[in-house]
C-alpha cells in the first residue's frame, strides 16, 4: 500500500476525531462544567457548544431543575427528654453550577447533616406537645437556616417539610388514651346539653299548653256566662214587657219545681219556703178560693160547685187551667214527700252511698 494513502487516511481519521471532540451538545435544564488542563474554564449552556479538543474536558454534569431529597428518620431529643424520630423532605435547586461543583464536595450530604443539626437545635427548645403542633414554625426556621448556609454552595432551598414525627410507643399509647378521654368528655357534655335543651323545650311546651288551656277555659266560661246573662236578660225583658201576672209566675214556679230532683247527681234538694204560697196563689187563681186560709185540695167535680156555679157553666180554658193547677199541686206534694223520705233515710244511714254512686266509689 502506498505510504501516502496511509498517511492521508490517518490524517482524515485524526481530523474527524478532533472535530467530534470539539463539539458538545448540552440538553435543556443541564449545565456542564468545562476544565482546561485541570482548571475550571466555563459552564456550558444548553445547546451546541464548541470546546478545544484534548485540552478541554467536562468535569461535572449538573441538573438545575428543582429536586426533592428525603432524608432518613433521625432521632431528636425534645425539651422534656423524649426521643422522637423525625423524617424531613427537602426541596432545593442549583443556581450556580460552578459553586455546587467546587465549593462543596457532596452538597447532598452537606445539606442532610446541616438539616439534622438545625432540627436538633430547634426541637431541643420545644416539648413534645409543642413539637407536634408547631410544624409550620419548625419548617420556617429550618428553611431560613438552610437557605443561608447553602447560598455559598450555589444551592437555593425552596421548602423544608417535616414528613413524620414518631414519638415512642408508650407515648403514643398515652396520647391515644388522652384523646379518647377528651372525646368521651366532649360526648358526655354534648349529651348533657342535649338532654338539658330537651327538658327546657318540654317544660316550655307544657307551660304554653297549660296557659292555652287555661285561656281557652277562661274564654269558654266568659262566653257561657255572657250567654246565660243575655238569656236571663231576654227573659227578664220579656216578662216585664208582657207584664206577666203573678199567677202565671206562680204556676211556672210549680211547673219547674219537680225538675229539681230529676238529675242523678243530686243527693239532696231543698224545698223552698215559698212553695206553700205558690200553691195558694195558683189555687186562688184557678179555684176561686178566698185569699185567707190554708189551701185546700179541690177535685174537678168539686171545683164545679165551689162558687155555686155549675160545672157546665165554666169555659174550656178555665177547666184546662184548673186541671193544670191540680196536677201541679199533686206533683209538688209528691216531690215534697219524696224529699222528706230521702232525708229520713239519709239520717238513718249517714254512711250510705249517695244516689248515682257505686258502693266502691
TABELVEN-V288471 format. One record per backbone hydrogen bond with DSSP energy under -0.5 kcal/mol. NH is the residue of the N-H (numbers start at 1). CO is the residue of the C=O. E is the energy in kcal/mol with one decimal. If there is no record, write none. Layout:
# TABELVEN-V288471
NH;CO;E
NH;CO;E
This chain:
# TABELVEN-V288471
6;2;-1.7
7;3;-2.5
8;4;-2.1
9;5;-2.5
10;6;-2.4
11;7;-2.5
12;8;-2.3
13;9;-2.4
14;10;-2.4
15;11;-2.4
16;12;-2.6
17;13;-2.3
18;14;-2.6
19;15;-2.5
20;16;-2.3
21;17;-2.2
22;18;-1.4
23;19;-0.6
23;20;-0.6
24;49;-3.5
26;24;-0.6
26;47;-3.1
30;27;-1.2
31;62;-2.4
32;44;-1.3
33;60;-2.5
34;32;-0.6
34;42;-3.5
35;57;-2.8
36;39;-3.2
37;35;-0.6
37;55;-2.0
39;36;-1.1
41;34;-3.8
42;34;-1.2
44;32;-3.1
44;42;-0.5
47;26;-2.7
49;24;-3.1
51;22;-2.8
55;53;-2.5
56;52;-2.4
57;35;-2.4
59;33;-3.5
59;57;-0.6
60;33;-0.7
62;31;-3.1
62;60;-0.5
64;29;-1.6
64;62;-0.6
67;92;-3.1
69;90;-2.9
71;69;-0.6
71;88;-1.8
74;86;-2.2
76;84;-2.9
78;82;-2.4
79;123;-0.6
79;126;-3.5
81;78;-1.5
84;76;-3.0
84;82;-0.6
85;166;-2.2
86;74;-2.4
86;84;-0.6
87;164;-2.3
89;161;-3.1
90;69;-3.1
91;159;-2.7
92;67;-2.2
92;90;-0.6
93;156;-1.8
95;93;-0.6
95;154;-2.6
96;154;-1.9
100;96;-2.2
101;97;-1.5
102;98;-2.2
103;99;-2.7
104;99;-0.6
110;106;-2.2
111;107;-2.4
112;108;-2.4
113;109;-2.4
114;110;-2.2
115;111;-2.3
116;112;-2.1
117;113;-2.3
118;114;-2.4
119;115;-2.5
120;116;-2.2
121;117;-1.7
122;118;-2.2
123;119;-2.9
124;120;-1.8
125;122;-1.1
126;123;-2.0
131;127;-2.2
132;128;-2.3
133;129;-1.3
134;130;-0.7
134;131;-0.6
138;134;-2.1
139;135;-2.8
140;136;-2.3
141;137;-2.1
142;138;-2.4
143;139;-2.3
144;140;-2.0
145;141;-2.0
146;142;-2.7
147;143;-2.7
148;144;-1.6
149;145;-1.9
150;146;-2.6
151;147;-0.6
153;150;-0.7
154;151;-1.3
155;150;-2.0
156;93;-3.1
157;155;-0.5
158;91;-2.1
158;156;-0.7
159;91;-1.4
161;89;-2.7
163;87;-2.5
163;161;-0.7
164;87;-1.5
166;85;-2.8
167;165;-0.7
172;168;-2.3
173;169;-2.3
174;170;-2.3
175;171;-2.6
176;172;-2.4
177;173;-2.2
178;174;-2.3
179;175;-2.7
180;176;-2.5
181;177;-2.5
182;178;-2.4
183;179;-2.4
184;180;-2.5
185;181;-2.5
186;182;-2.6
187;183;-2.6
188;184;-2.6
189;185;-2.5
190;186;-2.7
191;187;-2.6
192;188;-2.7
193;189;-2.6
194;190;-2.4
195;191;-2.5
196;192;-2.6
197;193;-2.7
198;194;-2.4
199;195;-2.7
200;196;-2.5
201;197;-2.7
202;198;-2.6
203;199;-2.8
204;200;-2.7
205;201;-2.4
206;202;-2.7
207;203;-2.8
208;204;-2.6
209;205;-2.5
210;206;-2.8
211;207;-2.6
212;208;-2.6
213;209;-2.8
214;210;-2.8
215;211;-2.8
216;212;-2.6
217;213;-2.9
218;214;-2.8
219;215;-2.6
220;216;-2.6
221;217;-2.8
222;218;-2.6
223;219;-2.8
224;220;-2.9
225;221;-2.9
226;222;-2.7
227;223;-2.5
228;224;-2.7
229;225;-3.0
230;226;-2.6
231;227;-2.5
232;228;-3.0
233;229;-2.7
234;230;-2.7
235;231;-2.6
236;232;-3.1
237;233;-2.8
238;234;-2.6
239;235;-2.8
240;236;-2.4
241;237;-2.6
242;238;-2.2
243;239;-0.6
244;239;-1.7
248;245;-0.6
249;245;-1.8
250;246;-2.5
251;247;-2.2
252;248;-2.5
253;249;-2.0
254;250;-2.2
255;251;-2.4
256;252;-1.9
257;253;-1.3
258;254;-0.7
259;256;-1.1
260;257;-1.8
261;258;-0.8
262;259;-0.9
266;263;-0.9
267;265;-0.6
272;270;-0.7
275;272;-1.3
278;274;-2.4
279;275;-2.5
280;276;-2.6
281;277;-2.4
282;278;-2.3
283;279;-2.6
284;280;-2.7
285;281;-2.2
286;282;-2.5
287;283;-2.9
288;284;-0.9
299;297;-0.5
303;299;-3.0
304;300;-0.7
305;302;-1.6
306;302;-0.6
308;305;-1.1
313;310;-1.8
314;311;-1.2
319;315;-2.1
320;316;-2.4
321;317;-2.2
322;318;-2.5
323;319;-2.4
324;320;-2.4
325;321;-2.5
326;322;-2.4
327;323;-2.4
328;324;-2.4
329;325;-2.3
330;326;-2.1
331;327;-2.5
332;328;-2.4
333;329;-2.4
334;330;-2.5
335;331;-2.4
336;332;-2.4
337;333;-2.3
338;334;-2.4
339;335;-2.2
340;336;-2.2
341;337;-2.2
342;338;-2.4
343;339;-2.1
344;340;-2.3
345;341;-2.2
346;342;-2.3
347;343;-1.9
348;344;-1.9
349;345;-2.3
352;349;-1.3
357;354;-1.8
361;358;-1.1
